[in-house]
Amino acid sequence: MARGLKISKTAPLPTYRGWNLFCFAVLGFLAGRSAHGSGWQLAIWVGAGWLFGLLALGVLSILLRRLYYDLVMIRGSRAIPSGMSQGFLSLIPFTALALMADVFLGWNATAAFTSAGLMFGGGATVTAFSKLNPQAKKGLVASVVPSLAAAGLAFAWMIGVALLQRALGVLR
């Protein structure tokens, strides 16, 4: 164990992964709706959005466990999922905006709101981690890597939507 680190017995850390995955499912629905999907195709889009969220947050969690190892040592194994789910709660307003833009204004802005929400979620995750461990060093790498990883997720979302559109034959 690293020198100077103390393992503290704190209250259980909350996770909001259900809300995060719900947002991804709604964004999947909106992406399918903008692709003019039918009923069964919309169900596939919702499932694909949920699955993307599950896989993306899982991969990001593995990456961040390595980067924030001191946080895991101090706060326990639930620190990374808790900080990530708190950070990605910021996806809720972007999902709401995408839903309102689509339903009330007829705008197809799901990709833009999803990308912005993912990027903001990456930055908010850094903030959540710093609140979980205020004594941690605030290095450039620890601040930039989650945001870059979130940018990668945004790019993967865009590619995934295009591939699913092609697979479902809704690209014209």
C-alpha positions as CSV (number, residue, x, y, z in Angstrom):
1,M,0.0,0.0,0.0
2,A,1.2,3.5,-0.8
3,R,2.8,5.5,2.0
4,G,0.5,7.9,3.7
5,L,-2.8,6.4,2.5
6,K,-5.3,5.5,5.1
7,I,-8.2,3.3,4.5
8,S,-11.3,4.8,6.0
9,K,-14.5,3.2,6.9
10,T,-17.0,5.6,5.4
11,A,-20.7,5.4,4.7
12,P,-21.6,3.5,1.6
13,L,-21.1,5.4,-1.6
14,P,-24.2,6.0,-3.7
15,T,-24.4,5.0,-7.3
16,Y,-26.9,6.3,-9.8
17,R,-26.1,3.9,-12.6
18,G,-29.8,3.2,-13.2
19,W,-30.4,6.9,-14.0
20,N,-27.3,6.9,-16.3
21,L,-28.5,3.9,-18.2
22,F,-32.1,5.3,-18.4
23,C,-30.6,8.4,-20.1
24,F,-28.7,6.2,-22.6
25,A,-31.9,4.3,-23.4
26,V,-33.9,7.5,-24.0
27,L,-31.1,8.8,-26.2
28,G,-31.2,5.5,-28.1
29,F,-35.0,5.9,-28.5
30,L,-34.5,9.5,-29.9
31,A,-31.8,8.3,-32.3
32,G,-34.1,5.6,-33.6
33,R,-37.0,8.0,-33.8
34,S,-34.9,10.4,-35.9
35,A,-34.0,7.5,-38.2
36,H,-37.7,6.9,-38.7
37,G,-37.6,3.5,-37.1
38,S,-40.8,1.5,-36.6
39,G,-42.0,0.0,-33.3
40,W,-39.7,-3.0,-33.2
41,Q,-36.8,-1.0,-34.5
42,L,-37.4,1.6,-31.7
43,A,-37.2,-1.3,-29.2
44,I,-33.8,-2.3,-30.7
45,W,-32.7,1.4,-30.5
46,V,-33.7,1.6,-26.8
47,G,-31.8,-1.6,-26.0
48,A,-28.8,-0.5,-28.0
49,G,-28.7,2.8,-26.2
50,W,-28.9,1.0,-22.8
51,L,-26.3,-1.5,-23.8
52,F,-24.0,1.2,-25.1
53,G,-24.3,3.0,-21.8
54,L,-23.5,-0.2,-19.9
55,L,-20.5,-1.1,-21.9
56,A,-19.2,2.5,-22.2
57,L,-19.4,3.1,-18.4
58,G,-17.9,-0.3,-17.8
59,V,-14.9,0.4,-20.0
60,L,-14.5,3.9,-18.6
61,S,-14.6,2.4,-15.1
62,I,-11.7,0.1,-15.9
63,L,-9.6,2.9,-17.3
64,L,-10.4,5.2,-14.3
65,R,-9.6,2.5,-11.7
66,R,-6.1,2.5,-13.0
67,L,-5.8,6.2,-13.1
68,Y,-7.3,6.9,-9.7
69,Y,-5.9,3.9,-7.9
70,D,-5.3,6.1,-4.8
71,L,-9.0,6.8,-4.6
72,V,-9.8,3.1,-4.7
73,M,-7.3,2.5,-1.9
74,I,-8.7,5.2,0.3
75,R,-12.5,5.0,-0.4
76,G,-12.8,1.3,-1.5
77,S,-13.8,-0.4,-4.7
78,R,-17.2,1.4,-5.0
79,A,-15.5,4.8,-5.3
80,I,-15.0,4.7,-9.0
81,P,-18.5,3.6,-9.9
82,S,-20.0,6.1,-7.4
83,G,-17.9,9.0,-8.8
84,M,-18.7,8.1,-12.4
85,S,-22.4,7.7,-11.8
86,Q,-22.5,11.1,-10.0
87,G,-20.6,12.7,-12.8
88,F,-22.7,11.2,-15.5
89,L,-25.9,12.4,-13.8
90,S,-25.2,15.5,-15.7
91,L,-26.5,13.5,-18.7
92,I,-30.0,14.0,-17.4
93,P,-30.5,17.7,-18.5
94,F,-28.9,16.9,-21.9
95,T,-31.3,14.0,-22.4
96,A,-34.2,16.2,-21.4
97,L,-33.1,18.9,-23.8
98,A,-32.8,16.3,-26.6
99,L,-36.3,15.0,-25.8
100,M,-37.8,18.5,-25.7
101,A,-36.0,19.5,-29.0
102,D,-37.3,16.4,-30.7
103,V,-40.9,16.4,-29.4
104,F,-41.7,20.0,-29.1
105,L,-39.6,21.6,-31.8
106,G,-39.1,18.8,-34.3
107,W,-35.3,19.2,-34.2
108,N,-33.1,16.2,-34.8
109,A,-30.4,17.3,-32.3
110,T,-29.9,14.0,-30.4
111,A,-26.3,13.5,-31.6
112,A,-25.3,17.0,-30.5
113,F,-26.9,16.7,-27.1
114,T,-25.5,13.3,-26.5
115,S,-22.0,14.3,-27.4
116,A,-22.2,17.4,-25.2
117,G,-23.7,15.4,-22.3
118,L,-21.0,12.8,-22.5
119,M,-18.2,15.4,-22.6
120,F,-19.7,17.3,-19.7
121,G,-20.1,14.0,-17.8
122,G,-16.4,13.3,-18.2
123,G,-15.6,16.6,-16.6
124,A,-18.2,16.2,-13.9
125,T,-16.6,12.8,-13.1
126,V,-13.3,14.5,-12.4
127,T,-15.1,16.9,-10.0
128,A,-16.9,14.0,-8.3
129,F,-13.6,12.2,-7.8
130,S,-12.0,15.3,-6.3
131,K,-14.9,15.5,-3.8
132,L,-14.4,11.9,-2.9
133,N,-10.7,12.4,-2.2
134,P,-9.9,16.1,-1.6
135,Q,-6.3,15.3,-0.6
136,A,-5.5,13.8,-4.0
137,K,-3.1,15.5,-6.4
138,K,-4.9,17.4,-9.1
139,G,-2.5,16.6,-12.0
140,L,-3.1,17.4,-15.6
141,V,-3.4,13.7,-16.6
142,A,-6.0,13.0,-13.9
143,S,-8.0,16.0,-15.1
144,V,-7.7,15.5,-18.9
145,V,-8.0,11.7,-19.3
146,P,-11.6,11.4,-18.2
147,S,-12.6,14.2,-20.6
148,L,-10.7,12.6,-23.4
149,A,-12.2,9.2,-22.7
150,A,-15.7,10.9,-22.7
151,A,-14.8,12.4,-26.1
152,G,-14.0,8.9,-27.3
153,L,-17.4,7.7,-26.0
154,A,-19.1,10.5,-27.9
155,F,-17.3,9.5,-31.1
156,A,-18.2,5.8,-30.4
157,W,-21.9,6.9,-30.0
158,M,-21.9,8.6,-33.3
159,I,-20.2,5.7,-35.1
160,G,-22.6,3.2,-33.3
161,V,-25.7,5.2,-34.4
162,A,-24.5,5.2,-38.0
163,L,-23.7,1.5,-37.9
164,L,-27.1,0.6,-36.4
165,Q,-28.9,2.8,-38.9
166,R,-27.2,0.9,-41.7
167,A,-27.8,-2.5,-40.1
168,L,-31.5,-1.7,-39.7
169,G,-31.7,-0.4,-43.3
170,V,-33.0,3.0,-42.3
171,L,-30.3,5.0,-43.9
172,R,-31.4,6.5,-47.2
